[in-house]
Amino acid sequence: MSSPEETNGRPVIRDLRRIDPSTGQVRDTGQGGPAQPGSRGPSKPRGKHAASRPGGASMGAGSRSGADRAGSGPAGAGRADDAARAAADLQAAEQQLAERTADLQRVTAEYANYRKRVERDRAAVREQAVANVLSGLVPVLDDIGRAREHEELVGGFKSVAESLEAAVTKLGLESFGEDGEPFDPKVHEALMHSYSPDVTEPTCIKILQPGYRVGERILRPARVEVAEPGEAEGSITSPAGAATRPAGRRQVPTTTDARRYQ
C-alpha cells in the first residue's frame, strides 16, 4: 500500500481500481479515476517479474499444477498396486479352478472305473452261481440222454425232461461234442483210444458223453473215443472200419459212468 500524499494539508487518495464502481465500465489503464478521500494511493509499479512474486497469479497456477502432479504420483502408484493385486488374485483363482477341475476329472474317472468293476464282478458272480446250479443238473441231463437212447423217455417223464432241458438252455447251458470232429484236449476227454487209416489226425470217432458249457466256462468236457492215423499190430477191424486193440483186450473207462460202455 502506497503512502498517502498530502495536498493543501489534506491527504489525497487516488482510486486505482480498473472497474468503475459507479458505472461498472473498465477504466483506462493509463488514467486513474478521481481521487477520493479515504481511497488508497497509487501502488508501487509492478515490474516484469511481478508474476514470480509470492501470491501472484502465475505463481499460484504453477503451485497448483505442482500440487496436482504431487497428488497424482501416489494415486497412480496406488492404482498400479491395485491392478497388480487384481492380476495376482485372478492368477490364483485360475490356478485353483484348474486344480478343482483336475480333481473333478480324476473323481469322475475313478467312479467310472468303479462302476465298470462292480458290473463286471456282478456278472462274474451271476455266471458263477448259474454255473454251480447247472453243474448239479449235468448228471440229471446224462440220465435223460441215456433214457432217450433206450427209448424209455415216454409219458409224463418225457414232458418233465423236455421242460428241464428248455430251462437249462434258457440259462445258457450248451452241449457240445460231435462225431468226426478233431480232438481238442481243452474241450475233450479221451476215454478210449484206437487207430484208423481213415483219419489224418486225432479224431473223435464217438461221443460217449456230451460236454456242457456256459458261455466260455466249461462245466464238463466231452468224453470221447479217439482214433489216430495208422493201424496197430495184431489189431482187429471193427464193422465201422476203425482199428481197435488186439482181441481179448479192451480199454475200460476210468469213470463210474463208463460202466455201461463195457
C-alpha positions in Angstrom: 0.0 0.0 0.0 1.5 3.4 -1.0 1.7 6.1 1.5 -1.0 8.9 1.1 0.1 12.2 -0.4 -0.8 15.5 1.3 -2.1 18.4 -0.7 -3.1 21.6 0.9 -2.7 19.9 4.2 -5.2 17.1 3.3 -4.4 13.6 2.2 -5.1 12.7 -1.4 -6.1 9.1 -2.1 -6.2 8.0 -5.7 -8.6 5.4 -6.9 -6.7 2.9 -9.0 -9.4 0.4 -9.4 -9.8 -0.8 -13.0 -13.6 -1.2 -12.7 -15.5 1.9 -12.0 -17.7 1.1 -9.1 -20.5 3.5 -10.2 -20.7 2.6 -13.9 -19.2 -0.9 -14.0 -17.1 0.0 -17.0 -13.4 -0.7 -17.4 -11.3 2.3 -16.9 -8.4 3.4 -19.0 -5.2 1.8 -17.7 -3.3 5.0 -18.3 -5.6 7.2 -16.3 -6.7 6.8 -12.8 -10.0 7.9 -11.5 -10.6 11.0 -9.5 -9.1 11.0 -6.1 -11.4 10.3 -3.4 -10.9 10.9 0.2 -10.0 7.8 2.1 -9.1 5.8 -1.0 -5.7 4.2 -1.4 -2.9 5.9 -3.1 -1.1 4.7 -6.1 0.6 1.4 -5.5 4.2 0.8 -6.4 4.7 0.0 -10.1 4.9 -3.7 -10.8 7.9 -4.9 -12.7 8.1 -7.6 -15.3 8.9 -10.2 -12.7 5.8 -9.3 -10.7 4.3 -12.7 -11.7 7.0 -14.5 -9.9 6.3 -12.9 -6.5 4.6 -15.0 -3.9 0.9 -14.7 -4.1 0.9 -13.7 -7.8 -1.4 -15.3 -10.3 1.3 -17.1 -12.3 2.9 -18.3 -9.2 -0.4 -19.6 -7.9 -1.1 -21.5 -11.1 2.4 -23.0 -11.0 1.9 -24.0 -7.4 -1.5 -25.6 -8.2 0.0 -27.6 -11.2 2.8 -28.8 -9.0 0.4 -29.8 -6.3 -1.6 -31.7 -8.9 1.5 -33.5 -10.1 2.5 -34.2 -6.5 -1.0 -35.6 -5.8 -1.2 -37.7 -9.0 2.0 -39.5 -8.1 0.8 -41.5 -5.0 -2.7 -42.0 -6.6 -1.1 -43.6 -9.8 1.1 -45.8 -7.6 -2.0 -46.9 -5.7 -3.8 -47.8 -8.9 -0.8 -49.8 -10.1 -0.8 -51.7 -6.8 -4.5 -52.4 -7.1 -4.0 -53.7 -10.7 -1.1 -55.9 -9.6 -3.2 -57.3 -6.7 -6.1 -57.9 -9.1 -3.8 -59.8 -11.5 -2.4 -61.9 -8.7 -5.9 -62.7 -7.5 -7.0 -63.7 -11.0 -4.0 -65.9 -11.4 -4.6 -67.6 -8.1 -8.3 -68.1 -9.0 -7.4 -69.6 -12.3 -4.9 -72.0 -10.7 -7.5 -73.0 -8.1 -10.0 -73.6 -10.9 -7.5 -75.8 -12.7 -6.9 -77.8 -9.6 -10.6 -78.3 -8.9 -11.2 -79.3 -12.5 -8.4 -81.9 -12.3 -9.8 -83.2 -9.1 -13.3 -83.5 -10.6 -11.9 -85.3 -13.7 -10.0 -87.7 -11.5 -13.0 -88.5 -9.3 -15.2 -88.9 -12.4 -12.7 -91.4 -13.9 -12.4 -93.3 -10.6 -16.2 -93.5 -10.4 -16.4 -94.8 -14.0 -13.8 -97.4 -13.3 -15.5 -98.4 -10.1 -18.9 -98.8 -11.8 -17.3 -101.0 -14.5 -15.6 -103.1 -12.0 -18.8 -103.6 -10.0 -20.7 -104.5 -13.1 -18.0 -106.9 -14.1 -17.9 -108.5 -10.6 -21.7 -108.7 -10.6 -21.8 -110.5 -13.9 -19.0 -112.9 -12.8 -20.9 -113.7 -9.6 -24.1 -114.3 -11.5 -22.3 -116.5 -14.0 -20.6 -118.5 -11.2 -23.9 -119.0 -9.5 -25.6 -120.2 -12.6 -22.7 -122.5 -13.4 -22.9 -124.1 -10.0 -26.6 -124.8 -10.4 -26.2 -126.2 -13.9 -23.2 -128.3 -12.8 -25.5 -130.1 -10.3 -28.0 -130.7 -13.1 -25.5 -132.3 -15.6 -25.9 -135.8 -14.1 -29.6 -135.5 -14.5 -29.2 -134.5 -18.1 -27.0 -137.6 -18.6 -29.7 -139.8 -17.3 -32.3 -138.1 -19.6 -29.9 -138.7 -22.5 -29.5 -142.4 -21.7 -33.2 -142.9 -21.3 -33.8 -141.2 -24.7 -31.2 -143.6 -26.3 -33.1 -146.6 -24.9 -36.4 -145.2 -25.9 -37.5 -145.0 -22.3 -38.3 -141.3 -22.3 -42.1 -141.6 -22.7 -45.2 -140.2 -21.0 -45.0 -137.6 -18.2 -41.3 -138.2 -17.7 -40.7 -137.1 -21.3 -42.6 -133.8 -20.7 -40.6 -133.2 -17.5 -37.3 -133.9 -19.3 -38.1 -131.6 -22.1 -39.1 -128.8 -19.7 -35.9 -129.2 -17.8 -33.8 -129.1 -21.0 -35.6 -126.0 -22.1 -35.0 -124.3 -18.8 -31.3 -125.1 -18.7 -30.9 -124.0 -22.3 -32.6 -120.7 -21.4 -30.0 -120.2 -18.6 -27.2 -120.5 -21.2 -26.3 -124.2 -20.9 -24.9 -125.5 -24.2 -23.9 -129.1 -25.1 -21.1 -129.8 -27.5 -19.3 -132.7 -29.0 -20.0 -134.4 -32.4 -18.6 -137.5 -34.1 -15.8 -136.8 -36.5 -14.6 -133.5 -35.0 -10.8 -133.1 -34.3 -9.7 -134.0 -30.9 -9.1 -131.0 -28.7 -7.7 -131.7 -25.2 -9.1 -128.4 -23.9 -12.7 -129.5 -24.5 -12.4 -133.3 -24.9 -11.6 -136.0 -22.5 -10.4 -139.2 -24.2 -11.8 -142.3 -22.5 -11.0 -144.8 -25.3 -8.2 -144.8 -27.9 -7.8 -146.6 -31.2 -6.1 -146.4 -34.6 -7.8 -145.9 -38.0 -6.4 -145.5 -41.5 -9.4 -143.3 -42.3 -8.2 -140.3 -40.2 -5.4 -138.0 -40.8 -5.3 -136.5 -37.3 -6.5 -137.5 -33.8 -10.3 -137.5 -34.3 -13.3 -138.1 -32.0 -14.9 -141.0 -33.7 -17.5 -141.5 -31.0 -19.0 -139.2 -28.4 -19.5 -141.2 -25.2 -20.9 -138.3 -23.1 -21.6 -134.8 -24.4 -19.8 -131.9 -22.9 -21.5 -128.8 -21.4 -20.5 -125.2 -21.1 -22.0 -121.8 -20.1 -20.5 -119.1 -22.3 -16.7 -119.6 -22.2 -16.9 -121.7 -19.0 -16.5 -125.4 -19.5 -18.7 -127.3 -17.0 -17.6 -130.7 -18.2 -15.5 -131.7 -21.2 -17.0 -134.1 -23.8 -16.0 -137.7 -23.1 -15.0 -139.3 -26.4 -13.3 -142.2 -28.1 -10.3 -141.0 -30.1 -8.8 -142.6 -33.2 -5.3 -141.8 -34.5 -3.9 -142.4 -38.0 -2.3 -145.8 -38.6 -3.0 -149.4 -37.7 -1.8 -151.3 -34.7 -0.1 -154.7 -35.0 -2.4 -157.6 -34.3 -5.5 -155.4 -34.1 -8.9 -156.4 -35.4 -11.1 -154.3 -37.5 -14.5 -153.2 -36.2 -17.6 -153.1 -38.5 -17.1 -149.3 -38.7 -13.6 -149.9 -40.2 -11.7 -148.5 -37.2 -8.7 -150.4 -35.9 -9.0 -151.4 -32.2 -6.8 -153.1 -29.7 -5.9 -156.8 -30.1 -8.6 -159.3 -29.3 -9.0 -160.3 -25.7 -8.0 -156.7 -24.6 -10.2 -153.7 -24.3 -9.9 -150.4 -22.7 -12.1 -149.7 -19.8 -13.0 -146.1 -19.0 -11.8 -144.9 -15.7 -15.0 -143.1 -14.6 -18.0 -144.6 -12.9 -20.4 -143.6 -15.7 -18.3 -145.7 -18.2 -19.6 -149.0 -16.8 -22.4 -149.0 -19.4 -19.8 -149.0 -22.2 -18.1 -152.3 -21.1 
